[in-house]
């Protein structure tokens, strides 16, 4: 790979994972296509970590995600399973079989207007049946993005989004999509609802071999594979798929990092008891099994609780979102993910996935929490020390792991990333001789400001921090969630609104090993122990036995004990 990238292979398992993943890949694509007057310097993040180069049958260069995704029948809408980028209609027509053919034709889904706009912007299907792709950037030198040659995109409306593929802006490699045909995405019958069902999928030779073949294809072309990131639904049967996939990766690729993001949609409704119980069971089984086979596991949700007690969704001061819409929730979680994964995607001095996990998961603490400030509330007339000082003792980020209010909890280790601030505001701009409002104002670099702030907030905690100039892109099809008090660059205006759409934002993100997990995992175990499983025999019929439940309950309690506040490096 170009530049000696430390490659990462992404596995995307489940439909909500598809929403988060589609936003994630759209943001990567937006970062590749920088405007010609881009203020952020190129080269802070290495796209070759996530992308691979290739060629179509007609010799055209492609640049596609190093991605394997699994979803259910009916989840692709109008997106072709082969991705469409390498498709050759001339080859499709060359059928060698001369015998009788029986055609079973399914009703076609109408193409989302947003995808029609994407096709017109990025290529054209010639009369000879060959798809001619417009220039696709390579990892080291993305071409300039010019508004003169690219039509203004159609912004997808919430009502037009049924599935994640309705707003996916990138092209996928033919080996990316793996469909599970035995379960349905739509309808009440044939659903992938239980952990045991998910486990059994990758016990079937058909699906196991298909996954192994795709893994070998991507891994064998890597020069330095640092590991795998798994985006996995935690609330449904895909928690079982993720657990078996992580076990396979651990067995076949020993020594590589495996970081799993367990994804849950927004708060659930009390009127759906079976869904809520299944969500609890799948989450518990998923966390226990994924933590056994991953280097690190992080639940990600905008809900307030992992257990049966519903809590309101989290709040962001400068965002207005609908927690019932996966399109909204997926965008916010993707933005957090794009920030907290920065350490192992850096061009210069990257922190490998293995080292990041080792820093956070000591003493059996395989589960971590995430938090983010979206956007980071910088006023144009202020400096970073000013803003951090105004935050005071309060927790600077919104919790994103459904672990409740983090105040009063103990942090054992943390990895923090702040991105998207202009270098001029990194340090204090006070006139020489002016009394310094805080020790942060005496720091000479932004990196020093951030490190000292974290030390003040959590004395003695093992911390790693990174400060980047590169902001997070939030151009369409990212939903417009932002208050009118933000500028085009996502800064908090101290004057009247300008009316300009927000295109990029500064973000503060953190991964933390925290004592809040003692309460969260302990409460999850208590909810699990209260269940009368005779009422939920269908979950057990899916391949889970009573002994498995007892073992999961014990493992959950043991995991919770790792996070007791006295169990830290400071003692």
C-alpha positions as CSV (number, residue, x, y, z in Angstrom):
1,X,0.0,0.0,0.0
2,X,1.1,3.5,-0.6
3,X,3.2,5.1,2.1
4,X,3.5,1.9,4.0
5,X,0.0,2.2,5.5
6,X,-0.9,0.0,8.5
7,X,-4.1,-1.4,7.0
8,X,-7.4,-2.1,8.8
9,X,-10.1,-4.3,7.5
10,X,-13.7,-3.3,8.5
11,X,-16.5,-5.8,9.2
12,X,-20.0,-4.2,9.2
13,X,-22.6,-6.6,10.6
14,X,-26.2,-5.7,10.8
15,X,-28.7,-3.1,9.6
16,X,-28.1,-0.4,12.3
17,X,-24.4,-1.0,11.7
18,X,-25.2,-0.3,8.1
19,X,-26.6,3.2,9.0
20,X,-23.6,4.0,11.1
21,X,-21.2,2.6,8.5
22,X,-22.9,4.4,5.6
23,X,-22.4,7.7,7.4
24,X,-18.8,6.7,8.3
25,X,-17.8,5.9,4.7
26,X,-19.6,9.1,3.4
27,X,-17.5,11.1,5.8
28,X,-14.3,9.4,4.7
29,X,-15.3,10.1,1.1
30,X,-15.9,13.8,1.9
31,X,-12.5,14.0,3.5
32,X,-10.9,12.6,0.4
33,X,-12.5,15.3,-1.8
34,X,-11.1,18.5,-0.1
35,X,-12.0,21.8,-1.6
36,X,-9.1,23.5,-3.5
37,X,-9.0,26.3,-0.9
38,X,-8.9,23.8,2.0
39,X,-7.4,25.3,5.1
40,X,-6.6,22.0,6.8
41,X,-3.3,20.6,5.6
42,X,-3.4,17.2,3.8
43,X,-1.8,14.2,5.3
44,X,-2.9,14.1,8.9
45,X,-5.0,11.1,8.4
46,X,-4.0,8.2,6.0
47,X,-7.0,7.0,3.9
48,X,-5.0,3.9,2.8
49,X,-5.6,2.5,6.3
50,X,-9.2,2.0,5.4
51,X,-9.2,2.0,1.5
52,X,-7.7,-0.2,-1.1
53,X,-6.7,0.5,-4.7
54,X,-7.8,-1.7,-7.6
55,X,-8.7,-1.8,-11.3
56,X,-11.9,-2.7,-13.1
57,X,-11.9,-5.2,-16.0
58,X,-11.4,-2.2,-18.3
59,X,-8.3,-1.0,-16.5
60,X,-9.8,1.9,-14.7
61,X,-8.4,2.6,-11.2
62,X,-10.7,2.3,-8.2
63,X,-10.4,3.3,-4.6
64,X,-12.9,1.4,-2.4
65,X,-13.3,0.6,1.3
66,X,-11.5,-2.5,2.7
67,X,-14.9,-3.7,3.9
68,X,-16.9,-6.8,4.4
69,X,-20.6,-6.2,5.3
70,X,-23.3,-8.6,6.2
71,X,-27.0,-7.8,6.2
72,X,-30.3,-9.6,5.6
73,X,-32.4,-10.2,2.5
74,X,-34.3,-7.1,1.5
75,X,-31.9,-4.6,3.1
76,X,-30.1,-3.3,0.0
77,X,-33.0,-1.6,-1.7
78,X,-31.8,-0.6,-5.2
79,X,-28.1,-1.2,-4.4
80,X,-26.6,-4.1,-6.3
81,X,-24.9,-6.8,-4.2
82,X,-21.8,-6.6,-6.4
83,X,-21.7,-2.8,-5.8
84,X,-22.0,-1.9,-9.5
85,X,-18.5,-0.4,-9.8
86,X,-16.9,-3.4,-11.6
87,X,-20.0,-4.6,-13.4
88,X,-19.7,-5.4,-17.1
89,X,-23.0,-5.9,-18.9
90,X,-21.2,-7.6,-21.8
91,X,-20.0,-10.3,-19.5
92,X,-23.4,-10.6,-17.9
93,X,-24.8,-11.4,-21.3
94,X,-22.2,-14.1,-22.0
95,X,-24.0,-17.1,-20.5
96,X,-22.4,-20.4,-21.3
97,X,-25.4,-22.5,-20.2
98,X,-27.4,-23.6,-23.2
99,X,-30.2,-25.5,-21.4
100,X,-33.6,-24.5,-20.1
101,X,-33.6,-21.4,-17.9
102,X,-36.2,-20.5,-15.3
103,X,-36.2,-16.9,-14.2
104,X,-37.5,-15.8,-10.8
105,X,-37.8,-12.0,-10.8
106,X,-38.3,-10.0,-7.7
107,X,-40.0,-6.6,-7.7
108,X,-37.4,-3.9,-8.2
109,X,-37.0,-1.2,-5.6
110,X,-37.2,2.3,-6.9
111,X,-33.8,4.0,-6.9
112,X,-33.5,6.8,-4.3
113,X,-33.2,10.2,-5.9
114,X,-30.1,10.8,-4.0
115,X,-28.4,7.7,-5.5
116,X,-29.5,8.9,-9.0
117,X,-27.7,12.1,-8.3
118,X,-24.6,10.2,-7.2
119,X,-24.5,8.2,-10.4
120,X,-24.7,11.3,-12.6
121,X,-22.0,13.0,-10.6
122,X,-19.5,10.1,-10.6
123,X,-19.8,8.3,-13.8
124,X,-21.8,7.3,-16.9
125,X,-23.1,4.0,-18.4
126,X,-22.1,4.1,-22.0
127,X,-24.1,2.6,-24.9
128,X,-21.7,-0.3,-25.0
129,X,-22.8,-1.4,-21.5
130,X,-19.5,-0.3,-19.9
131,X,-19.6,1.9,-16.8
132,X,-17.1,4.7,-17.2
133,X,-16.0,5.9,-13.8
134,X,-14.9,9.5,-13.3
135,X,-11.5,10.1,-11.6
136,X,-11.3,8.3,-8.3
137,X,-8.7,9.6,-5.8
138,X,-5.8,7.5,-4.6
139,X,-4.8,7.4,-1.0
140,X,-1.8,9.7,-1.2
141,X,-3.0,12.6,-3.3
142,X,-6.7,13.2,-3.5
143,X,-7.6,15.4,-6.4
144,X,-9.2,18.8,-5.8
145,X,-12.9,19.0,-5.5
146,X,-14.3,21.7,-7.7
147,X,-17.9,22.9,-7.7
148,X,-17.6,23.8,-11.4
149,X,-17.6,20.2,-12.5
150,X,-19.7,18.6,-9.8
151,X,-23.5,19.2,-9.6
152,X,-25.0,20.3,-6.4
153,X,-26.1,17.1,-4.6
154,X,-29.7,16.3,-3.8
155,X,-30.1,16.3,0.0
156,X,-31.9,13.1,1.0
157,X,-35.0,13.7,3.2
158,X,-35.7,11.6,6.3
159,X,-38.9,10.3,4.6
160,X,-36.9,9.0,1.6
161,X,-34.5,7.0,3.7
162,X,-35.7,3.4,4.3
163,X,-32.4,1.6,4.5
164,X,-28.8,2.6,4.8
165,X,-28.1,2.0,1.1
166,X,-30.5,4.8,0.3
167,X,-27.8,7.4,1.2
168,X,-24.5,5.5,0.8
169,X,-22.4,7.9,-1.4
170,X,-19.5,5.6,-2.2
171,X,-18.9,2.6,-4.5
172,X,-18.2,-0.8,-2.9
173,X,-16.0,-3.6,-4.1
174,X,-17.8,-6.7,-5.4
175,X,-16.4,-8.7,-2.5
176,X,-17.8,-6.3,0.1
177,X,-21.5,-7.3,0.4
178,X,-22.5,-10.7,1.9
179,X,-26.2,-11.2,2.1
180,X,-27.8,-13.6,4.6
181,X,-30.7,-15.0,2.5
182,X,-32.3,-17.2,5.2
183,X,-33.5,-14.2,7.2
184,X,-35.6,-11.2,6.2
185,X,-35.0,-7.6,6.9
186,X,-38.7,-6.6,6.5
187,X,-41.8,-8.2,7.9
188,X,-42.6,-10.0,11.2
189,X,-41.6,-13.5,10.0
190,X,-38.1,-14.9,9.4
191,X,-36.3,-12.2,11.4
192,X,-32.8,-12.6,12.9
193,X,-33.8,-11.8,16.5
194,X,-31.7,-13.9,18.8
195,X,-28.0,-14.3,19.6
196,X,-28.1,-18.1,19.0
197,X,-29.5,-17.6,15.5
198,X,-26.6,-15.3,14.7
199,X,-24.0,-17.7,16.0
200,X,-25.5,-20.5,14.0
201,X,-25.2,-18.5,10.7
202,X,-21.4,-18.7,10.9
203,X,-21.5,-22.4,11.8
204,X,-23.1,-23.1,8.4
205,X,-20.4,-24.0,5.9
206,X,-22.0,-21.7,3.2
207,X,-21.7,-18.5,5.2
208,X,-18.5,-19.4,7.0
209,X,-16.7,-20.2,3.8
210,X,-18.0,-17.0,2.2
211,X,-16.7,-14.9,5.1
212,X,-13.3,-16.7,5.1
213,X,-12.9,-16.3,1.3
214,X,-13.5,-12.5,1.6
215,X,-11.2,-12.2,4.6
216,X,-8.4,-14.0,2.7
217,X,-8.9,-11.8,-0.4
218,X,-8.5,-8.6,1.6
219,X,-5.9,-9.7,4.1
220,X,-3.6,-11.3,1.5
221,X,-3.2,-8.0,-0.4
222,X,-2.2,-6.1,2.8
223,X,1.5,-5.3,3.4
224,X,1.0,-4.5,7.1
225,X,-2.3,-5.5,8.5
226,X,-2.7,-3.9,11.9
227,X,-6.1,-5.4,12.6
228,X,-9.9,-5.4,12.3
229,X,-12.6,-3.1,13.3
230,X,-16.1,-4.7,13.7
231,X,-19.2,-2.5,13.6
232,X,-21.8,-4.8,14.9
233,X,-25.5,-4.6,16.0
234,X,-25.7,-5.5,19.6
235,X,-29.4,-5.6,20.1
236,X,-30.4,-8.3,17.7
237,X,-29.1,-11.6,16.3
238,X,-26.1,-9.9,14.7
239,X,-24.6,-9.9,18.2
240,X,-24.1,-13.6,17.7
241,X,-22.8,-13.1,14.2
242,X,-20.3,-10.6,15.6
243,X,-19.2,-12.9,18.4
244,X,-18.5,-15.8,16.0
245,X,-16.7,-13.4,13.5
246,X,-14.5,-12.1,16.3
247,X,-13.7,-15.7,17.4
248,X,-12.7,-16.5,13.8
249,X,-10.5,-13.5,13.6
250,X,-8.8,-14.2,16.9
251,X,-8.1,-17.8,15.9
252,X,-6.9,-17.1,12.3
253,X,-5.1,-13.8,12.8
254,X,-3.5,-14.0,16.2
255,X,-1.6,-10.9,17.3
256,X,-3.7,-8.5,15.2
257,X,-5.9,-5.9,16.9
258,X,-9.7,-6.5,17.0
259,X,-11.7,-3.5,18.1
260,X,-15.5,-4.1,18.2
261,X,-18.1,-1.3,18.2
262,X,-21.3,-2.7,19.6
263,X,-24.1,-0.5,18.1
264,X,-27.5,0.0,19.6
265,X,-30.2,2.3,18.1
266,X,-31.9,5.0,20.2
267,X,-34.2,4.4,23.2
268,X,-36.7,1.6,23.1
269,X,-40.5,1.7,23.8
270,X,-42.1,0.1,26.9
271,X,-44.9,-1.3,24.8
272,X,-42.7,-3.9,23.1
273,X,-41.8,-6.4,25.8
274,X,-40.4,-9.2,23.6
275,X,-38.2,-6.8,21.7
276,X,-36.9,-5.3,24.9
277,X,-36.2,-8.6,26.5
278,X,-34.4,-9.8,23.4
279,X,-32.5,-6.6,23.3
280,X,-31.3,-7.2,26.9
281,X,-30.4,-10.8,26.2
282,X,-28.6,-10.1,22.9
283,X,-26.7,-7.2,24.5
284,X,-25.6,-9.3,27.5
285,X,-24.5,-12.3,25.4
286,X,-22.9,-10.0,22.9
287,X,-20.8,-8.0,25.3
288,X,-19.6,-11.1,27.1
289,X,-18.6,-13.1,24.0
290,X,-17.2,-10.1,22.0
291,X,-15.0,-9.1,25.0
292,X,-13.7,-12.7,25.1
293,X,-12.5,-12.5,21.5
294,X,-11.8,-8.8,20.9
295,X,-8.9,-6.6,22.0
296,X,-11.4,-4.0,23.0
297,X,-15.2,-3.6,22.9
298,X,-17.1,-0.3,23.1
299,X,-20.9,-0.1,23.2
300,X,-22.2,2.9,21.2
301,X,-25.7,4.3,21.6
302,X,-27.6,7.5,22.0
303,X,-29.8,5.8,24.6
304,X,-29.3,6.3,28.3
305,X,-29.3,2.7,29.4
306,X,-28.3,-0.8,28.3
307,X,-30.8,-2.5,30.6
308,X,-34.6,-2.8,30.9
309,X,-35.1,0.6,32.6
310,X,-35.7,3.1,29.8
311,X,-33.7,6.4,30.0
312,X,-34.1,9.4,27.8
313,X,-31.6,9.9,24.9
314,X,-28.5,12.0,25.4
315,X,-28.6,15.7,24.6
316,X,-26.2,17.8,22.6
317,X,-26.5,21.6,23.1
318,X,-26.0,22.4,19.4
319,X,-27.8,19.5,17.8
320,X,-31.5,18.8,17.2
321,X,-32.0,15.1,16.3
322,X,-34.8,12.5,16.4
323,X,-33.6,9.6,18.5
324,X,-36.2,7.3,16.7
325,X,-34.5,7.8,13.3
326,X,-31.5,5.5,12.6
327,X,-30.5,8.1,9.9
328,X,-30.0,10.7,12.6
329,X,-28.5,8.4,15.3
330,X,-26.2,6.8,12.8
331,X,-24.8,10.1,11.7
332,X,-23.9,11.2,15.3
333,X,-22.3,7.9,16.2
334,X,-20.4,7.9,12.9
335,X,-19.0,11.3,13.8
336,X,-17.9,10.1,17.2
337,X,-16.4,7.0,15.6
338,X,-14.5,9.0,13.0
339,X,-12.9,10.9,15.8
340,X,-12.0,8.3,18.4
341,X,-10.5,6.0,15.7
342,X,-8.0,8.8,14.7
343,X,-5.0,7.3,16.7
344,X,-4.7,4.2,14.5
345,X,-5.4,6.2,11.2
346,X,-2.7,8.8,11.6
347,X,-0.1,9.3,8.8
348,X,2.6,10.4,11.3
349,X,3.3,8.4,14.5
350,X,0.1,6.3,14.5
351,X,-0.8,4.4,17.6
352,X,-1.6,0.8,16.5
353,X,-4.9,-0.8,17.3
354,X,-3.0,-3.3,19.5
355,X,-1.2,-0.5,21.5
356,X,-4.4,1.5,21.8
357,X,-6.2,-1.5,23.2
358,X,-3.3,-2.4,25.6
359,X,-3.4,1.1,27.0
360,X,-7.1,0.9,27.8
361,X,-7.8,-2.7,28.6
362,X,-5.4,-3.6,31.4
363,X,-6.5,-5.8,34.3
364,X,-9.2,-7.5,32.3
365,X,-11.0,-4.2,31.3
366,X,-11.9,-5.2,27.8
367,X,-15.0,-3.0,27.6
368,X,-14.6,0.8,27.3
369,X,-17.0,3.7,27.0
370,X,-17.1,6.5,24.4
371,X,-18.0,10.1,24.7
372,X,-18.0,13.1,22.4
373,X,-18.7,16.8,22.2
374,X,-20.4,17.4,18.8
375,X,-19.5,20.1,17.9
376,X,-16.7,21.3,20.3
377,X,-18.1,24.7,21.5
378,X,-15.4,27.1,20.3
379,X,-16.3,30.8,19.8
380,X,-14.3,32.4,17.0
381,X,-13.0,35.2,19.3
382,X,-11.8,32.7,22.0
383,X,-8.8,30.4,22.3
384,X,-8.7,26.7,23.3
385,X,-7.6,27.6,26.9
386,X,-10.6,30.0,27.2
387,X,-13.1,27.3,26.1
388,X,-11.6,24.5,28.3
389,X,-11.6,26.9,31.3
390,X,-15.2,27.7,30.7
391,X,-16.1,24.0,30.8
392,X,-14.8,24.0,34.4
393,X,-15.1,20.8,36.4
394,X,-18.0,19.5,34.2
395,X,-17.4,16.4,32.1
396,X,-16.5,17.9,28.7
397,X,-18.2,15.2,26.5
398,X,-21.6,13.6,26.1
399,X,-21.6,9.9,27.1
400,X,-22.3,7.6,24.1
401,X,-22.2,4.1,25.6
402,X,-25.6,4.0,27.4
403,X,-23.8,4.1,30.8
404,X,-25.7,7.0,32.4
405,X,-24.3,10.1,33.9
406,X,-20.5,9.8,34.2
407,X,-20.1,12.4,36.9
408,X,-18.6,11.1,40.1
409,X,-17.1,8.0,38.4
410,X,-13.4,7.1,38.3
411,X,-11.4,6.9,35.1
412,X,-8.6,4.3,34.8
413,X,-7.3,5.2,31.3
414,X,-8.4,7.3,28.4
415,X,-7.6,8.2,24.8
416,X,-8.8,11.7,23.8
417,X,-8.8,13.3,20.3
418,X,-9.6,17.0,19.6
419,X,-9.9,17.9,15.9
420,X,-10.9,20.8,13.7
421,X,-9.5,23.8,15.5
422,X,-7.4,26.4,13.6
423,X,-3.8,26.5,14.8
424,X,-4.2,30.2,15.7
425,X,-6.6,29.4,18.5
426,X,-4.6,26.5,20.1
427,X,-2.9,28.8,22.6
428,X,-3.8,32.0,24.5
429,X,-3.5,35.2,22.5
430,X,-3.4,37.5,25.5
431,X,-1.2,40.6,25.4
432,X,2.1,40.1,27.1
433,X,1.9,41.3,30.7
434,X,-1.8,40.4,31.1
435,X,-2.6,38.2,34.1
436,X,-3.2,34.6,33.1
437,X,-6.7,33.4,33.8
438,X,-5.5,29.8,34.2
439,X,-2.4,27.6,33.9
440,X,-3.7,26.5,30.5
441,X,-3.1,30.0,29.2
442,X,0.6,29.6,29.9
443,X,1.0,26.6,27.6
444,X,3.0,27.1,24.4
445,X,1.3,24.5,22.2
446,X,-2.2,23.2,21.7
447,X,-1.0,19.7,22.5
448,X,0.3,20.9,25.9
449,X,-3.0,22.7,26.6
450,X,-5.0,19.5,25.9
451,X,-2.7,17.3,27.9
452,X,-2.6,19.6,30.9
453,X,-6.4,20.0,30.9
454,X,-6.9,16.2,31.0
455,X,-4.4,16.0,33.8
456,X,-6.3,18.6,35.8
457,X,-9.6,16.8,35.1
458,X,-8.3,13.3,36.0
459,X,-5.0,13.5,38.0
460,X,-2.9,10.4,37.8
461,X,-4.9,8.8,35.0
462,X,-3.1,7.2,32.1
463,X,-4.0,9.5,29.2
464,X,-3.2,9.7,25.5
465,X,-4.2,12.8,23.6
466,X,-4.1,13.9,19.9
467,X,-4.8,17.4,18.5
468,X,-5.6,17.6,14.8
469,X,-6.3,20.5,12.5
470,X,-8.6,18.3,10.2
471,X,-12.3,18.8,11.1
472,X,-15.1,16.3,10.7
473,X,-17.0,16.7,7.4
474,X,-20.8,16.9,7.7
475,X,-21.8,17.7,4.1
476,X,-24.9,16.0,2.5
477,X,-26.1,13.3,2.8
478,X,-25.3,14.0,6.5
479,X,-28.6,15.1,8.0
480,X,-28.9,18.8,8.9
481,X,-29.0,18.6,12.7
482,X,-27.2,21.8,13.6
483,X,-28.6,24.9,15.4
484,X,-28.6,28.2,13.6
485,X,-25.9,29.5,16.1
486,X,-23.1,27.6,14.3
487,X,-20.9,28.9,11.5
488,X,-20.0,27.1,8.3
489,X,-17.0,25.6,10.1
490,X,-19.1,24.6,13.1
491,X,-17.9,27.4,15.5
492,X,-20.4,28.9,17.9
493,X,-21.3,32.4,16.6
494,X,-21.1,35.3,19.0
495,X,-23.2,37.4,16.6
496,X,-26.4,36.9,14.5
497,X,-26.7,33.7,12.3
498,X,-25.1,33.8,8.9
499,X,-27.5,31.4,7.2
500,X,-24.6,29.4,5.8
501,X,-25.0,25.6,6.0
502,X,-22.6,23.8,8.4
503,X,-20.0,21.9,6.3
504,X,-17.5,20.8,8.9
505,X,-17.2,20.8,12.7
506,X,-14.6,20.5,15.4
507,X,-15.1,17.4,17.6
508,X,-13.8,16.3,21.0
509,X,-13.9,12.5,21.4
510,X,-12.8,10.1,24.0
511,X,-12.5,6.4,24.8
512,X,-12.3,5.7,28.5
513,X,-12.0,2.8,30.8
514,X,-14.3,4.0,33.5
515,X,-15.9,2.8,36.8
516,X,-19.3,3.7,35.3
517,X,-19.1,0.3,33.7
518,X,-19.2,-1.3,37.1
519,X,-22.7,0.0,37.6
520,X,-23.8,-0.5,34.0
521,X,-22.6,-4.1,33.6
522,X,-23.8,-4.9,37.1
523,X,-27.3,-3.6,36.4
524,X,-27.3,-5.5,33.2
525,X,-26.5,-8.7,35.2
526,X,-29.3,-7.9,37.7
527,X,-31.9,-7.5,34.9
528,X,-30.7,-10.7,33.3
529,X,-31.0,-12.6,36.6
530,X,-34.6,-11.5,37.2
531,X,-35.8,-12.9,33.9
532,X,-38.2,-15.9,33.9
533,X,-36.8,-17.7,30.9
534,X,-39.8,-20.0,30.7
535,X,-41.6,-17.0,29.2
536,X,-38.9,-16.5,26.6
537,X,-38.3,-20.1,25.4
538,X,-38.1,-18.9,21.8
539,X,-34.8,-17.2,22.6
540,X,-33.5,-20.5,24.1
541,X,-34.8,-22.4,21.1
542,X,-32.5,-20.4,18.9
543,X,-29.5,-22.4,20.1
544,X,-28.8,-21.0,23.6
545,X,-29.0,-23.4,26.6
546,X,-29.6,-22.7,30.3
547,X,-26.0,-23.4,31.0
548,X,-25.0,-20.8,28.5
549,X,-27.2,-18.3,30.3
550,X,-25.7,-19.1,33.7
551,X,-22.2,-18.8,32.3
552,X,-23.0,-15.5,30.6
553,X,-24.4,-14.1,33.9
554,X,-21.3,-15.1,35.8
555,X,-19.0,-13.6,33.2
556,X,-21.0,-10.4,33.2
557,X,-20.6,-10.1,37.0
558,X,-16.9,-10.8,36.8
559,X,-16.5,-8.2,34.0
560,X,-18.4,-5.6,36.2
561,X,-16.1,-6.3,39.1
562,X,-13.0,-5.3,37.0
563,X,-14.4,-1.7,37.1
564,X,-14.8,-1.2,40.8
565,X,-13.4,2.3,41.6
566,X,-10.6,1.0,43.8
567,X,-9.3,-1.2,41.0
568,X,-7.0,1.2,39.2
569,X,-3.4,2.0,38.6
570,X,-3.5,4.8,41.1
571,X,-3.7,2.4,44.1
